[in-house]
């Protein structure tokens, strides 16, 4: 398949710049044998007792930093991955690329030493405080590039799931932004439980695929973890006839990465799994996801899950009905297509 197969025209007015007033007030497009227009607060109407929601409990860090090179030139630093308390992989925007051995001074006078550069990423060491402490002091929420405004105090709370726990993401697992504690509690009362995985979403999630032949695309690598408690819950759910419903493409990628040996296993590591049409899903039965960028790997994942023509049909319907797109946009509930 060619990259152009995953393009579509999206009116700029449908790109959400702000979250809905309440998390569960966002709209929900349900696709099974027909389209149903609903709201996220009504999610339980489309789930069944014994279904299991899989949530990504990664926590977005305030990963955007500003500072100066030794020459005085301004730089913007985006922390992509925490290596340890003082070392990280970062992306740097500046007029000229900094060289290994040079330093960047941040707004609070913390210095970063440029250690080396590989594949467009810099390895840096933070002097003084730990990275997380520095981010807490002067870091900015790394809003996606299509949100055309600076971050605000509201974003500190709303660009984060209510169950966020493990520091490390530079982008939110946005399908989870629609849940609040009340909804999760009510779902559990109705026999719809949830379990957690962790995948630290990287900035590469916003990068469009650039090769014409999509099979030659190389995914960015992200850290993930699934523990035995979650594996056991999934196995138990399947035995009872319940569905495994992944909340977000990151949960899908985690579950399918952990199933690559033919059997779901608890594990921790890196994944660069690329899911596109023709992929055979082993664990996920349904998914909740937001609407994704044209030509993105996430759109290809959705196409693999529900079918290529079905993906385009769904997006045409969403645009016609003026659903809000991308990170702060609305959501859809999709059932896996079985008859490829």
C-alpha positions as CSV (number, residue, x, y, z in Angstrom):
1,X,0.0,0.0,0.0
2,X,1.1,3.5,-0.7
3,X,1.3,6.5,1.6
4,X,-1.2,8.4,-0.5
5,X,-3.8,5.7,0.4
6,X,-3.9,7.1,3.9
7,X,-4.4,10.8,3.1
8,X,-7.6,12.7,3.6
9,X,-8.7,16.4,3.6
10,X,-9.5,17.7,7.1
11,X,-11.0,21.2,7.7
12,X,-8.8,23.2,10.0
13,X,-11.8,24.1,12.0
14,X,-12.2,20.4,13.2
15,X,-8.8,20.3,14.9
16,X,-9.5,20.7,18.6
17,X,-7.4,23.4,20.3
18,X,-8.9,23.0,23.7
19,X,-10.4,20.0,25.7
20,X,-14.1,19.7,26.3
21,X,-15.4,21.3,29.4
22,X,-15.7,17.9,31.1
23,X,-13.8,14.8,30.1
24,X,-16.8,12.6,29.6
25,X,-18.7,15.3,27.6
26,X,-16.7,14.6,24.4
27,X,-18.6,12.9,21.6
28,X,-18.3,9.2,20.9
29,X,-18.7,7.6,17.5
30,X,-19.5,3.9,17.7
31,X,-18.9,1.7,14.7
32,X,-20.1,-1.9,14.6
33,X,-22.7,-2.9,12.0
34,X,-23.7,0.8,11.7
35,X,-22.7,4.3,12.9
36,X,-24.0,5.5,16.2
37,X,-23.5,9.1,17.4
38,X,-23.2,9.3,21.2
39,X,-21.2,10.8,24.0
40,X,-18.4,9.3,26.1
41,X,-20.5,9.5,29.2
42,X,-22.7,6.8,27.6
43,X,-19.8,4.4,27.0
44,X,-21.3,1.7,29.2
45,X,-24.3,1.4,26.7
46,X,-21.9,-0.1,24.2
47,X,-19.9,-2.4,26.5
48,X,-20.8,-5.7,28.1
49,X,-20.4,-7.2,31.5
50,X,-17.1,-9.2,31.6
51,X,-15.4,-6.8,29.1
52,X,-12.0,-5.6,30.2
53,X,-10.6,-2.1,29.4
54,X,-6.8,-1.9,29.1
55,X,-5.5,1.6,30.1
56,X,-2.1,3.0,29.5
57,X,-0.9,4.5,32.9
58,X,2.0,6.5,31.5
59,X,2.4,10.0,32.8
60,X,3.2,13.0,30.6
61,X,6.3,14.9,31.8
62,X,6.7,18.6,31.3
63,X,9.2,17.8,28.6
64,X,9.6,21.1,26.8
65,X,12.5,23.3,28.0
66,X,14.0,26.6,26.8
67,X,17.5,27.9,27.2
68,X,20.6,29.3,25.5
69,X,23.7,27.9,23.9
70,X,27.2,29.1,25.0
71,X,27.1,31.5,22.0
72,X,23.9,33.1,23.4
73,X,21.6,31.6,20.7
74,X,18.2,30.4,21.8
75,X,17.3,26.7,21.9
76,X,14.3,24.6,22.6
77,X,14.8,21.2,24.2
78,X,12.3,18.4,24.1
79,X,13.0,15.5,26.4
80,X,12.2,12.3,24.5
81,X,13.3,9.6,26.9
82,X,14.6,9.4,30.4
83,X,17.6,7.2,30.7
84,X,18.3,7.7,34.4
85,X,17.9,10.5,37.0
86,X,20.3,12.8,35.2
87,X,20.6,11.5,31.6
88,X,18.1,11.7,28.8
89,X,17.6,11.6,25.0
90,X,16.4,14.9,23.7
91,X,15.6,16.7,20.5
92,X,17.0,20.2,20.2
93,X,15.8,23.1,18.0
94,X,18.4,25.8,17.4
95,X,19.9,27.8,14.5
96,X,22.9,25.5,14.5
97,X,23.2,22.0,15.9
98,X,25.1,22.0,19.2
99,X,28.3,19.9,19.3
100,X,29.2,17.1,21.8
101,X,31.0,18.6,24.7
102,X,29.1,21.9,24.5
103,X,26.6,23.1,27.1
104,X,23.1,24.6,27.1
105,X,21.9,26.8,30.0
106,X,18.3,26.5,30.9
107,X,16.0,29.2,32.3
108,X,16.8,28.3,35.9
109,X,20.6,28.2,35.1
110,X,20.7,24.3,35.1
111,X,23.3,23.3,32.6
112,X,22.9,20.4,30.1
113,X,26.0,18.8,28.7
114,X,25.7,17.5,25.1
115,X,27.3,14.0,25.3
116,X,26.7,12.7,21.7
117,X,24.2,12.6,18.8
118,X,22.6,9.7,17.1
119,X,19.7,9.5,14.6
120,X,18.7,13.1,15.2
121,X,18.6,12.6,19.0
122,X,21.1,14.1,21.5
123,X,22.1,12.4,24.7
124,X,22.5,15.0,27.4
125,X,23.4,15.0,31.1
126,X,21.7,17.4,33.5
127,X,23.9,19.1,36.1
128,X,22.6,19.7,39.6
129,X,19.0,18.6,40.2
130,X,17.5,15.4,38.8
131,X,15.7,15.7,35.4
132,X,12.2,15.4,36.9
133,X,12.9,18.1,39.5
134,X,14.1,20.4,36.7
135,X,11.0,19.6,34.6
136,X,8.8,20.3,37.6
137,X,10.4,23.7,38.1
138,X,10.6,25.1,34.5
139,X,9.2,22.5,32.1
140,X,6.3,23.1,29.8
141,X,3.6,20.6,28.8
142,X,4.6,19.4,25.3
143,X,1.4,20.1,23.4
144,X,1.3,18.6,19.9
145,X,2.3,20.8,17.0
146,X,-1.2,21.1,15.6
147,X,-2.4,22.8,18.9
148,X,-1.5,26.3,17.9
149,X,-1.1,28.0,21.2
150,X,1.2,27.9,24.3
151,X,0.5,25.5,27.1
152,X,-1.6,26.7,30.1
153,X,-2.3,25.7,33.7
154,X,-5.3,23.8,32.4
155,X,-3.2,21.7,30.2
156,X,-1.2,20.5,33.2
157,X,-4.3,18.6,34.3
158,X,-6.2,18.0,31.1
159,X,-3.3,16.7,28.9
160,X,-3.0,13.9,31.5
161,X,-5.2,10.9,32.2
162,X,-6.8,10.7,35.7
163,X,-4.9,7.4,36.2
164,X,-1.5,8.6,35.0
165,X,1.2,7.0,37.3
166,X,4.5,6.3,35.6
167,X,6.6,9.3,34.5
168,X,8.0,9.1,31.0
169,X,5.6,10.1,28.2
170,X,6.1,13.3,26.1
171,X,2.6,12.9,24.6
172,X,-0.6,11.8,26.2
173,X,-2.3,8.5,25.5
174,X,-5.2,10.6,24.3
175,X,-8.0,8.0,24.2
176,X,-7.7,7.9,28.0
177,X,-8.3,11.6,28.4
178,X,-12.1,11.0,28.1
179,X,-12.3,9.0,31.3
180,X,-12.9,10.4,34.8
181,X,-12.9,8.5,38.1
182,X,-16.7,8.5,38.3
183,X,-17.0,6.8,34.9
184,X,-14.4,4.1,35.8
185,X,-16.1,3.4,39.1
186,X,-19.5,3.1,37.4
187,X,-18.2,0.8,34.7
188,X,-16.7,-1.4,37.4
189,X,-20.1,-1.6,39.1
190,X,-21.6,-2.8,35.9
191,X,-19.1,-5.6,35.6
192,X,-16.7,-3.8,33.2
193,X,-13.2,-4.0,34.9
194,X,-10.0,-2.4,33.8
195,X,-6.3,-3.2,34.0
196,X,-3.1,-1.3,33.2
197,X,-0.2,-1.4,30.9
198,X,2.6,1.2,30.4
199,X,3.9,2.6,27.2
200,X,5.8,5.9,27.3
201,X,4.6,7.7,24.2
202,X,7.4,9.4,22.3
203,X,7.3,12.6,20.2
204,X,7.6,10.3,17.1
205,X,3.9,9.6,17.5
206,X,3.2,13.0,15.7
207,X,5.6,12.3,12.9
208,X,4.0,11.5,9.5
209,X,5.1,8.5,7.6
210,X,7.5,9.8,4.9
211,X,8.1,6.8,2.6
212,X,5.8,6.1,-0.3
213,X,5.9,2.3,0.3
214,X,4.6,2.1,3.9
215,X,6.1,-1.4,4.5
216,X,9.5,0.3,4.5
217,X,8.6,2.7,7.3
218,X,10.7,2.4,10.4
219,X,8.8,3.1,13.7
220,X,10.3,5.0,16.6
221,X,11.0,2.8,19.6
222,X,9.1,3.3,22.8
223,X,9.4,1.7,26.3
224,X,6.6,-0.5,27.5
225,X,5.7,-2.8,30.3
226,X,2.9,-5.3,31.0
227,X,2.8,-7.1,34.3
228,X,1.5,-10.6,35.2
229,X,-1.6,-9.1,37.0
230,X,-2.8,-7.6,33.7
231,X,-1.9,-10.8,31.8
232,X,-3.9,-12.9,34.2
233,X,-6.9,-10.5,34.0
234,X,-6.8,-10.7,30.2
235,X,-6.6,-14.5,30.2
236,X,-9.5,-14.7,32.7
237,X,-11.6,-12.3,30.7
238,X,-11.1,-14.3,27.5
239,X,-12.1,-17.5,29.3
240,X,-15.4,-15.9,30.4
241,X,-16.2,-14.7,26.9
242,X,-15.4,-11.0,27.6
243,X,-13.7,-8.7,25.2
244,X,-10.3,-7.1,25.5
245,X,-10.9,-3.4,24.8
246,X,-7.7,-1.4,24.3
247,X,-8.0,2.3,25.3
248,X,-5.8,4.0,22.7
249,X,-3.4,2.9,20.0
250,X,-0.6,2.7,22.6
251,X,-2.5,0.1,24.6
252,X,-3.0,-1.8,21.3
253,X,0.7,-1.7,20.5
254,X,1.6,-2.8,24.0
255,X,-0.7,-5.8,24.0
256,X,0.2,-6.9,20.5
257,X,3.9,-6.4,21.1
258,X,3.6,-8.7,24.2
259,X,1.7,-11.3,22.1
260,X,4.3,-11.5,19.3
261,X,5.6,-14.9,20.5
262,X,2.1,-16.3,19.9
263,X,1.1,-16.1,23.6
264,X,0.6,-13.0,25.7
265,X,3.4,-12.7,28.3
266,X,4.3,-10.2,31.0
267,X,7.4,-8.3,29.9
268,X,9.3,-5.0,29.9
269,X,11.3,-3.6,27.1
270,X,11.3,-1.5,23.9
271,X,8.8,-1.9,21.0
272,X,8.9,-0.5,17.5
273,X,6.0,-2.6,16.3
274,X,4.4,-1.2,13.1
275,X,0.8,-2.2,12.7
276,X,-0.6,-1.7,9.2
277,X,-3.2,-3.5,6.9
278,X,-2.6,-7.2,6.9
279,X,-1.5,-7.4,10.5
280,X,-3.2,-10.2,12.5
281,X,-4.3,-9.1,15.9
282,X,-3.9,-11.7,18.7
283,X,-5.2,-10.1,21.8
284,X,-7.3,-7.0,21.2
285,X,-11.0,-7.4,20.3
286,X,-12.1,-3.7,20.3
287,X,-10.5,-0.3,20.8
288,X,-11.3,3.2,21.9
289,X,-9.3,5.8,20.0
290,X,-9.3,9.5,18.9
291,X,-9.2,10.6,15.3
292,X,-5.7,10.6,13.9
293,X,-3.5,12.6,11.5
294,X,-3.5,11.9,7.8
295,X,-0.6,9.7,6.6
296,X,0.2,8.7,10.2
297,X,1.1,5.2,11.5
298,X,-1.8,5.5,13.9
299,X,-4.2,5.8,11.0
300,X,-2.7,2.7,9.4
301,X,-3.2,0.9,12.7
302,X,-6.9,1.8,12.7
303,X,-7.1,0.7,9.1
304,X,-5.5,-2.7,10.0
305,X,-8.1,-3.1,12.8
306,X,-11.4,-2.3,11.0
307,X,-10.4,-2.5,7.3
308,X,-9.1,0.0,4.8
309,X,-12.3,1.0,3.2
310,X,-14.1,1.0,6.5
311,X,-11.4,3.4,7.9
312,X,-12.0,5.9,5.1
313,X,-15.8,5.5,5.4
314,X,-15.5,6.2,9.2
315,X,-13.4,9.3,8.7
316,X,-15.7,10.7,6.0
317,X,-18.6,10.2,8.3
318,X,-16.8,11.9,11.2
319,X,-15.9,14.9,9.1
320,X,-19.4,15.2,7.8
321,X,-20.8,15.1,11.3
322,X,-18.1,17.6,12.5
323,X,-16.4,15.4,15.1
324,X,-13.4,17.1,16.8
325,X,-10.1,15.7,15.8
326,X,-6.7,14.8,17.3
327,X,-5.5,15.0,20.9
328,X,-8.2,17.1,22.5
329,X,-10.8,15.9,20.1
330,X,-13.6,13.3,20.3
331,X,-13.3,9.5,20.4
332,X,-14.6,6.4,18.6
333,X,-15.3,2.8,19.7
334,X,-14.3,0.3,17.0
335,X,-14.8,-3.4,16.8
336,X,-12.2,-5.5,15.1
337,X,-13.1,-6.6,11.6
338,X,-13.0,-10.4,11.4
339,X,-13.6,-11.1,7.7
340,X,-10.5,-9.7,5.9
